């Protein structure tokens, strides 16, 4: 996607835009969960709400903005690993955390594995930032 700002031709990464769209979906989910908790006055899922808003909305939105501003980083292999590891791990992690908080202790290994996969995604993101963001 290209646009012109102040006479400069800018090329936006479609990957960055995808990250932003996914982040907005997590924002909506986090807000709806917060409303449901407030309406029911049951705050058992408060950690799920916090993780959805922080990892789903804030972290994914920041990643999307970085990938929009730095399309060379968005097109790297590390960006693809970051995308898939994060987007596979986060929903599994949120479901497993929900089940754990509701008393299903058998999901602890699933939760732990999804957390490890999510951290691997964040490590890919960090490496991508350090290796592919250049001063220009």
N, C-alpha and C positions, 0 to 999 in steps of 0.2 A: 504494500500500500504506500503510495507517495502523496505528499502534500507540499505546498509551498508556504513557508513562513518567512516574512520579511525578505522576500526575494530569494531565499535559499530553498533549494529542492531537498526535501527530507524523505527518506525511505523508512517507513515503519515496519517492524517485524510482525508478520501475521501470528507468529508464536507468542509475542508479547501481548497482542490483542486477545488471543485465546486465554492466556493466563489471567488477564483482567476480567474476562467474561466469567471464567470459573470462579474467580475471587468474589464477584458480585453474587453468584449463586450461593456461595458459603455465607456471605453477609446476610442474605435473605434468610437462610436456614438458621443462622445464629440468632437473628432478631426474633424469628418466629419461636424458636426454643425459649428465648428469654421471656417473651410474652406469655407463652404457655406456663412457664414456671411461675411467673408473677400471678397469673390468673388463678392457678391451682394452689398457690402458696406452698408448693413443694419444690425445694431447691436441691434435690438429690443430684440432679444432672448438671449442677453448676460447673464442674470441671469439663464436661463435654461442651457446654456453652462457651466457656473460655477458650478451649482448644479450637473449636470451630471458628471463633472470631479471630484468634491470634494466628493460627497456622493456615486456616482456610481463607479468611478475608485479608488480614493485614500482610502476612508473609507472601501470599500468592500475588497480591496487588503490587507489592514492592518488586517482586521478581518480574512481573509483567511490565512495569514501568522501566526497569533496568533493561529488559530485553527489547523494549521499544526504542529506548535511547541508544542502545548499543547492539544493533542488528548482527554484528559479527559474533558477538557472544551468543545471541539467540540461535545462530545457525550452527553452533558447534555440537559435537558429539556429547560433550558434557551437558549441554542444555537439554538434549533429548533424554539422557539418563535422568537428569533432574526432573524433567516433566513426568516421565513414566513412573519413576520410583515414588515421587510425591503423590501423584494422582492414583496410584494403586494403594499406597499405604494409608493415606489419610481417611478415606471412607471406612476401611477395615478397622483402623485404629478407633474411630469415633463409635462404630457399632460395638466393638469389643469393650471399650471403656463404658459405654452405656450399659451393656450387659453386666459387667463387673460391678458397677455402682448399684445395679438392681439385684445383686446378690448371686450372680452366676460365676463362681470362682473358677470354673473350668476353662474360662476364656483367657486366663492369665498368659498362657504360652502364645496365644494368637495376638494378644495385645503387645507382648514383649517383642515378638517377631515384627509386627507392623511398625513399632517404634524404631526398631533397628533399621528397617527399610527406609523409613522417613528420614532418619539421621543420615543414611547413605545418600539420599537425595539432596539433603542440605550440604553435605560435604561436596557433592558434585557441583552444586551451585557456587559454593565458596571457591573451589578450584577454578571454575569457569570465570568468576569475577577476577581472581588474581592473574589468571593466564591470558584472558582475552579482552579485558578493558584496558585500553591504551589512551594516553593523553593525545589529544589531537588539536 
